[in-house]
Amino acid sequence: MALMTAFGVWRLQTVAQATNEMTQQPLAVERMISDWYRYVYSAARRTSAIAKSSDPSLAQFFASDTATTTRESAELVKRIEPLLTSPEEKALWAEIQEARKAYLSSRNEAVKAKADGQAEEAERLLTQAFLPATDKYTALIQRLLDMQRARIDATAQGINATYDQSRLW
């Protein structure tokens, strides 16, 4: 009985440790990436509305939202990067940063053209540069998010396997 009890306690400790590891970093990273994706998506929709609108005051109307989203996205980028540890995550992160540069550059160009009264140029930049850059950028962020979710799912499967094995014992 003592051996069974000791084994049971040891297995419970294993499950508790795995659960703690899952909630400490991978879940936190997944949530930050999810928030980042949401910020980028909403910013892209806002930029598209500004570039397509005939209302020149729309950029000023959204200026505060744009500044907040940009600041919070940049903060998330700083917090996420050091938490990515696998070679796959780091390689994908490098791709994301290149796509981010193209996204930000094309966004700034389209908004500037619109602010300068160049509606046709803003529309061209929107459709030919910004939207394709946005699609690539968000797809890469989604891949990173999917990678994190797969990692969490694998940990959860391991926890369930330990539970099942412990229960059998």
C-alpha positions as CSV (number, residue, x, y, z in Angstrom):
1,M,0.0,0.0,0.0
2,A,2.9,2.3,0.9
3,L,4.4,1.7,-2.5
4,M,1.2,2.4,-4.3
5,T,0.6,5.6,-2.4
6,A,4.2,6.8,-3.1
7,F,3.8,6.0,-6.8
8,G,0.4,7.8,-6.8
9,V,1.8,10.9,-5.2
10,W,4.8,10.9,-7.5
11,R,2.5,10.7,-10.6
12,L,0.3,13.5,-9.2
13,Q,3.4,15.6,-8.8
14,T,4.3,14.9,-12.5
15,V,0.9,16.0,-13.6
16,A,1.0,19.1,-11.5
17,Q,4.4,20.0,-12.8
18,A,3.4,19.5,-16.4
19,T,0.2,21.5,-15.9
20,N,2.3,24.3,-14.3
21,E,4.7,24.3,-17.2
22,M,1.9,24.5,-19.7
23,T,0.3,27.5,-17.9
24,Q,3.5,29.4,-17.2
25,Q,4.9,30.0,-20.6
26,P,3.1,28.4,-23.5
27,L,-0.3,29.6,-22.5
28,A,0.9,33.1,-21.8
29,V,2.7,33.2,-25.1
30,E,-0.3,31.9,-27.0
31,R,-2.5,34.6,-25.4
32,M,0.0,37.4,-26.2
33,I,0.2,36.2,-29.8
34,S,-3.6,36.1,-30.0
35,D,-3.8,39.7,-28.7
36,W,-1.1,40.8,-31.2
37,Y,-3.0,39.2,-34.1
38,R,-6.2,41.0,-33.0
39,Y,-4.4,44.3,-32.9
40,V,-2.9,43.8,-36.3
41,Y,-6.2,42.7,-37.8
42,S,-8.1,45.6,-36.5
43,A,-5.4,48.0,-37.5
44,A,-5.4,46.7,-41.0
45,R,-9.2,47.1,-41.3
46,R,-8.9,50.6,-39.9
47,T,-6.1,51.5,-42.4
48,S,-8.2,50.1,-45.3
49,A,-11.2,52.2,-44.2
50,I,-9.0,55.3,-44.0
51,A,-7.5,54.8,-47.4
52,K,-10.8,54.0,-49.1
53,S,-12.9,56.7,-47.4
54,S,-13.7,59.9,-49.1
55,D,-13.8,61.5,-45.6
56,P,-10.4,63.2,-45.1
57,S,-11.0,63.5,-41.3
58,L,-11.2,59.7,-40.8
59,A,-7.4,59.4,-40.2
60,Q,-7.6,62.1,-37.5
61,F,-10.6,60.4,-36.0
62,F,-8.7,57.1,-35.7
63,A,-5.3,58.7,-34.8
64,S,-5.7,57.8,-31.1
65,D,-6.7,54.2,-31.8
66,T,-3.8,53.9,-34.3
67,A,-1.3,55.2,-31.8
68,T,-2.6,52.9,-29.0
69,T,-2.7,49.8,-31.2
70,T,0.8,50.5,-32.6
71,R,2.2,51.0,-29.1
72,E,0.6,47.9,-27.6
73,S,1.6,45.8,-30.6
74,A,5.2,46.9,-30.3
75,E,5.1,46.1,-26.6
76,L,3.8,42.6,-27.3
77,V,6.5,42.0,-29.9
78,K,9.1,42.9,-27.3
79,R,7.5,40.5,-24.7
80,I,7.0,37.6,-27.1
81,E,10.4,37.4,-28.8
82,P,12.5,36.3,-25.7
83,L,9.9,33.6,-25.0
84,L,10.3,31.8,-28.3
85,T,12.9,29.1,-27.8
86,S,12.7,26.4,-30.5
87,P,14.5,26.8,-33.8
88,E,11.2,26.6,-35.7
89,E,9.8,29.5,-33.6
90,K,12.9,31.6,-34.1
91,A,12.9,31.0,-37.9
92,L,9.2,31.9,-38.1
93,W,9.8,34.9,-35.9
94,A,12.5,36.2,-38.4
95,E,10.0,35.8,-41.2
96,I,7.3,37.7,-39.2
97,Q,9.7,40.6,-38.6
98,E,10.5,40.9,-42.3
99,A,6.8,40.8,-43.1
100,R,6.1,43.4,-40.3
101,K,8.5,45.8,-41.9
102,A,6.7,45.5,-45.3
103,Y,3.3,45.8,-43.5
104,L,4.3,49.0,-41.6
105,S,6.0,50.6,-44.5
106,S,3.1,50.0,-46.9
107,R,0.6,51.2,-44.2
108,N,2.5,54.4,-43.7
109,E,2.8,55.1,-47.4
110,A,-0.9,54.5,-48.0
111,V,-2.0,56.7,-45.1
112,K,0.5,59.4,-46.1
113,A,-0.8,59.4,-49.7
114,K,-4.4,59.7,-48.4
115,A,-3.4,62.6,-46.1
116,D,-1.6,64.3,-49.0
117,G,-4.9,64.2,-51.0
118,Q,-3.6,61.6,-53.4
119,A,-6.7,59.3,-53.3
120,E,-5.8,57.3,-56.4
121,E,-2.2,56.7,-55.1
122,A,-3.6,55.7,-51.7
123,E,-5.9,53.2,-53.4
124,R,-3.1,51.8,-55.5
125,L,-0.8,51.5,-52.5
126,L,-3.7,49.9,-50.5
127,T,-4.5,47.2,-53.1
128,Q,-1.0,46.6,-54.5
129,A,1.2,46.9,-51.4
130,F,-0.7,47.1,-48.1
131,L,-3.3,44.4,-48.5
132,P,-0.8,41.8,-49.8
133,A,1.7,42.7,-47.0
134,T,-1.1,42.5,-44.5
135,D,-2.2,39.1,-45.7
136,K,1.3,37.7,-45.5
137,Y,1.9,39.3,-42.1
138,T,-1.3,38.0,-40.5
139,A,-0.8,34.5,-42.0
140,L,2.6,34.3,-40.4
141,I,1.3,35.5,-37.1
142,Q,-1.4,32.9,-37.4
143,R,1.2,30.2,-38.1
144,L,3.0,31.2,-34.9
145,L,-0.2,31.1,-33.0
146,D,-1.0,27.7,-34.4
147,M,2.5,26.5,-33.4
148,Q,1.8,27.6,-29.8
149,R,-1.6,26.0,-29.7
150,A,-0.1,22.7,-31.0
151,R,2.5,22.9,-28.2
152,I,-0.2,23.4,-25.6
153,D,-2.2,20.5,-27.1
154,A,0.8,18.2,-27.0
155,T,1.5,19.1,-23.3
156,A,-2.2,18.5,-22.5
157,Q,-2.0,15.1,-24.2
158,G,1.0,14.2,-22.2
159,I,-0.8,15.2,-19.0
160,N,-3.8,13.1,-20.0
161,A,-1.5,10.1,-20.8
162,T,0.2,10.5,-17.4
163,Y,-3.2,10.6,-15.7
164,D,-4.4,7.5,-17.6
165,Q,-1.2,5.6,-16.8
166,S,-1.4,6.6,-13.2
167,R,-5.0,5.6,-12.9
168,L,-4.2,2.2,-14.4
169,W,-1.4,1.7,-11.8
